[in-house]
Amino acid sequence: MVADNQQRLGAEIQRRDARSYGVCGAMTFDSVTDLWRQSAEMFSGQTVLNIDLADVTHTDSAGLALLVEWLCEASRQGARIEFLNLPAQMLALAGVANLEQLLAGKQGSALS
């Protein structure tokens, strides 16, 4: 049962093609550090990244913070991120934090 619980709480980034990635699993306080480590090479040499969140099973404010950090890292490297299939839970958190436009790809001046 511990293994099942650990698997449910974990998450991973899967490369789909040269510029597309998918996140699978829970984006929570328990998993975002590992997701950040997994994403270290994701931005290298990219100008546009697509990150599909359709397979995210659960998220909390730490998952939202990771998306914002990915946006900042992409900006630092001269890249742009497009998030696809944002979970309703994440959109609700973004609404409370007034980050909807940032996640929708309208981040230009907010990160400059």
N, C-alpha and C positions, 0 to 999 in steps of 0.2 A: 504494500500500500504506500510506503514511503516513496518508492520509485515512481508510482503513478502520480503522486502529489508533486514530486520534483519535476516530472515531465510536464504536468499541467502548468506549473509556475514558470517554466523555462521558455525561452524564445530563441529564435535564430534568424539570421539574415541569409537568404538564398539568392545567389546571383542567377538572373534569368537570361540576360544577354549582356552585351558590352556596356550598356548604360542603364539597365533595369534590374531592380532588386525587389525582393518580396520579404516582408517580415511575417514570420509564423509564430504563433504562441501569444503569451501574455506580456504586454509592455507595462511592467509594474516596478515598484521599488526593488523587488527581488531580482529583476532581470535586466534593468537598463544598463548597469555597469558592464555586464557581459555583452550586451548589444553594442555599446559604445566601443568596446575592444574589437568586436567583430567588424565594425564599420571603419576601422582605421585606414584601410586601403581603398575603401569605396570611392573616395573623392579624388584619388590620384589620377591626374590627366583627364578628368572629365569636365565638360562644360555644362552639360545638362544631365541630371540624374532623375530617373523615375523610380519612386519607391511605392510599391503597392502594399497597402495595409489591409487587404481583404481577408487575410488569414489571421489577423490579430483577434485573439479570443477574449481578451480583457485588457483594460488599460486604466491607469490612474494618473494623477498629476505628474508622476515621474516619467511616464510615457510621453506626455505632452512636452515636458521639459527636454526630453531627448530629441524630439522633433525640432524644437527651437534651437537646440545646440547643433543639430545637423544643418539647419539653415545657416547658422552663424559660421560653421566650418566651411560650408560650400561657398559662402560669400568671401571668406578669407582667401579661398583658393580660386576665386574668379569663376565659380560654377553656380548653377541654379538647380534647385530641387523642385520637382513636381510630385506632390503626394497624391496617390490614387486611392480611391475607396476608403476614405477616412471613416473609421467606426463612429457610430452615433455617440457612443460614450465619450470619445475624444472630441468630437464636435461640440458636445455639451460643455466639456471642460474648457475648450477654446473660447466658447461664448462667454463663460463666466470671467475668463481672463482677458477678454477683448482681443483675441488673437486670430479670429476667423480669417481676416484678410491676409495675415501673415502666412497662414497655412494654405490659403488658396492660391499662392504664388504671386501675391501682390506685395512682396516684401521689399522691393527695391530700396526705398529711402529709409525704411525701418532698420536696415542692417548696415547702412553706410556710415 
